[in-house]
Amino acid sequence: MRSAILFGLGLLKRLTWLLMPSSERRQTEAGHWETVDLKQHRTAAWDSIGCLSRMAVSEMTGGRWDQLMDVIVATLCPPDPHHLRGLTLGCGDMRCEHTFFTYPSLPFEWVDAYDISAAMISRAQQLTDSLGLCVQYHVEDVNYCELPPDTYDLAVVAHSMHHFKRMEHIVSQVNRSLKPGGVFVVWEYVGPRYQQFSRRQRTHATMALRALPPQYRRELNGKTRTRVASQSLFFISPDEAVRSDHILPSLKQMDIVYQYNWAGLLFPLLRGGIAVNFDENNPQDRKIIDCLFQLDRLLCQSGRIEPNFTITLATKKAAGPAT
């Protein structure tokens, strides 16, 4: 009964957002993220199990690398390696994004960072100032950004592109803004809109969940999870996964060098806090993690379930000949 009430309230809330003027909707979106406890969110996130990302990178590169930064270094061909310029869209507080621009062998002298929330940018500024990273911040709606041509060596969008609506425009702008030899890195949710998982996803994830011993199914509130459900529309932001299903098609505007589409099982299974129950340094836990990763790979690659995340590295696609 409670879930039905929350679904109805969430649907009403979303319809109200859709009727808002765009300026008011942007303010609501920005305000949502100013109230979220991002530290707790990251601690409990499904991909807080660090070995999962390493396994995904290894799968993506045929076992050549398991660290994303190593793939970026090998792919990037900057015309001037001593004067690197970076770009990040939907930068938030930069807790994730700064790592791409502070890697020892890739010293960036300048980064442009865009976000809709002035409060989040204020937090980001404190972090990057403490690191000595030179960042020019822009409080702006990325959906309408106009980026300078042939400016950036590395562009990054991490966990924010699924909040954008004008995917085609944004990817076109990134492609335009990259220097020849530059790289666009995307680490994103690409699953169903508003995180409303398909019935097949929920079924497979619930079966995997119930195969786990009770100690791995314990939620942050102490309850034992018994089934996998979609995200409640009541608690998500106005633009949560608003056009997430358009991300992968939009990326085809660029030349894709590496791409791994995954987590159709892992994300619905591990989201919401139960990831904290796994210790990748514990041999028993690691065996379970490895099995879940391989099951996810088989289900996504066979088309049995749709992937929910992508790791993509793309390079600038040159304009075709004039006709």
N, C-alpha and C positions, 0 to 999 in steps of 0.2 A: 504494500500500500504506500509506504513512504517513498519508494523508488518511483512509483507512478506519479505521485504528487510532485516530486522533484523534477521529473521529466516534463510534466505539464508547465510548471513554473519556469523551467529552463527554456522551453519552447516559446512561452509568452515573452520572456526576457529577450530572447534572440529576435523575435518579430519586432519588439520595441526598438532594438538597436538598428534593425534594417530600415526602419522608418525615420531614424535620426538624420538630420543634416550632416554632411560629411565632416564638417569642422567639429561638431559636438561628438560625433562618433570617435574621431581621433583623440579628443580629450579623454573620453571614457576609456579607450584602449591604453593610453599613456598612464592614466590614473590607476588602472588595474595592476600594472606592473610595479607601481610605486608602493603597493600594499602587500605584494607577495614576498614571503620569506625565501629568497633565492638560495640562501645557504642551506636551509633544510631541504629545499626542493632538489638541489644538486646532490646532497648526501644520499637521498633516497631514490634518485633517478635510476632507471633500468640500466643505463650505461655507466653507472658509477662502478660497476664491475669492470675494472680496467682491461683485463685480458680479452674481453669481448671485442673491443675496438682493435686490439692488436691482431686477433684472429681474423677480423674482417679485412684489415689492411693486407695481411698476408694472403688471404684468399683473393683479394682484388689484384694483387701483383704477382700471382703465381708463386708465392713463397719467397720472392726476392727481398721484400722488406716487411716489417711488421710495425714500423713507426711511420705515421703519416708525414711527419716533417722530413724524414729521409726521402720519401717519394717526392715531396715538393722540391727539395734541393736538387734531386736528380732530374726533375722535369723542367724547372725554371731555367730559362736561358736569357738572362738580362743583358741588354746592350751595354749597360754601365753598372757592373756589380758593386761598385763602390758608392753609388748614390741611388739606393733603392727607395721607391715610393710604394706605400701600401694603401689599401682601401678596405674598409669593413662596413657593411650595411646592416642596420639593426644591431648595433654594437652592444646595447644594454650597458652593463657595468664593466665590460671588458675583461671579466674574470677568465673567460675562455679565449676570447679573441687576441688578447695581448701575447699569448704564447706563440702565435704565428709570426709575430714581428720582433721577438726578442731571442730568437734562436741564434746561438753563437756564430754559426757560419753564414747567417743571413742578416747582416746589420742594416736595419732600416733607418734612414735619416729622417723620414717623414711619413706620417700615416694620416689619412683623412677618415674620420669615423662619423657615421650618421645614425641618429636614433630619434624617435618621436618624442621621447620623454626627457625633459630638462633635468629632472631629478636623477634619473639613471645616469645621464651624462656627467652630472656633478660627482657621483660616486666613481665613475670611470676615470674622471680627471684626477682624482686623488690617487687612484691606483697607478696610472701611467706616469704621473709626476714622480711618485716614489720610486719608480723603476728607471727614471731618466729617459723614457720613451717620448719622443716629440710627436704629439697628436694634435691635429686641428679638428675640433668637434663641431658638428653641425646638427642643430635641432631642426629636423625636417622630416616630412613624410616621404619616405623612400619611394612610394608609388609614383611620385611626380618629380623625382630627381632628374637633373640634367648634368651628366658627368663630363668633365673635360676629356677631349680625345687624346689617345696615345700618351697617357700620363702615368699609369700604375704598372708595377712589376708583379704584384700579388694582390688579388682581391679575394676577400673571405666573407662568406655568410655562414654562420653557425647557429643552428637552432632558432632562427628568426625568419627565414624566408617563407615559412608556412603561414606567417602573419601578413604577408604582402598579398595584394590583390592583382596588381598589373604585372604579372610575371613576365609576359612577353616584352613589355617595355623595359623592365628592370634588367633582364638578361641582355637585351639589345644594347642598353646603356653600358653595362659592364664590358661587353665585347668591344664596344667603341672606345672605352676608356683604357683598355689594356695596351701596353706597349707590345710590339712584336716580341715573341718569346715569353710574354707574361702568362700567368696561370690564375685561373679562377677556381677556388676551392669551395665546395658546398658540402656541408654536413647537416642533413635536414630530414625532417619528417615529411614523407611524401604519400602517406596513406590516405584513407577516406576523410572527406571533409568533416570538420568538427570532431575528429577522433571517434566517429561512430563506426566501430569495427563491423565487418561483415559477419553474417551468421557462421560462415565456415571458419573464420578466424576465431571467433569466440568459442566454437565447438572444440577446435584443435587445442587452443590455449587452455581451456578448462580441463580437457583430458590430460594434458601435460601437468597442469597444476595438481590434479588429484593423484597423480602418480608420485608426487613429491612427498617425503615424510613431513609430518605436521610442523616440525621446527623450521622448515623452509617456507612455510605458507603463512607465518605469523606477520600480521600487519603492524604498523606503527602504534596503533591503538590497543594492541595486545590480542585482538581477535584473530581467529584462524580463517583465512580466505577459503571459500569452497567453490567459487565460480569466477569466471572472468567476464566483466561487463564493459560496455563502452563508457567513455567519459561522460559525466553528467553535464548537460547543457547549462545547468544553473550556475556552475562554478567556473566555467571557462571565460576567457576574455572575448570581446566582440569579434575580433579577427582571428581567433584560434582556428588554424587550419581552414581558413576561409576559401582558399582555392588550391589546397595542397596537391590535389590530383593533377594540376597543370604544371607542376614544377618540372617533372621529368621531360614532358614534351617541349617545354620552353628551353631547356638546356641544349636541345638539339640544334639551336641556333649557333652553337659554338662547336669547336672540334673537341670531342671527348677523348681524352687520353686514357684515363682509368675511371671505372665506375663499378661500384658494388652496391646492389640493391638488396636489402635484407630486413631482418627484425619484424617480419610479419607475424611470427610466433613470439619472439623474445620481448617485443615491446608490450603487447597486451598482457603477456604472462607476468613480467617482472615490474611493470610500472606500479606506482602507488605505494611503494615502500618495501615490498618483500625482497628487493635486491640486497638490502642491508643484511639479510640472513646468510648471505654467501660470502665466504672468505676464500678468495682465489689462491691463497697461500696454503690452504688446508687441502691435503691430497684428496680427501673424500669429496669435498665441495668442488674441487677443480674437475674431478671426473664427471660430476653432474653438469657443471657448466659446459664442458666439452661436448657432452651428449646433447644438451639443449641447443648449442650452436650448430651442430651437425644436423639436427632435426629441422632447425630453422632453415638451414641452407637447402636441404632437400625439398621442403615444402614450398619455399619461395621459388627455387629454380625450376621446379616441376610445374609451377603455375597452380598448384593446389590452393595456395593462399597468396594474396598480394603482398609485396614488400611494404614496409612502413617507413623505412629510412633509406637514404642514399648517402654514400661517400662518392663524390665526383670530383675529378680534376679535369678541367677543360682549358683549352688554349684559344687564343683569338682566331676567329674565322675571318679570313680576308674577304673583302667585298668582291662579288663576282664581276665579270667584265660588263662594261656599259653596253646596253642594247639600243 
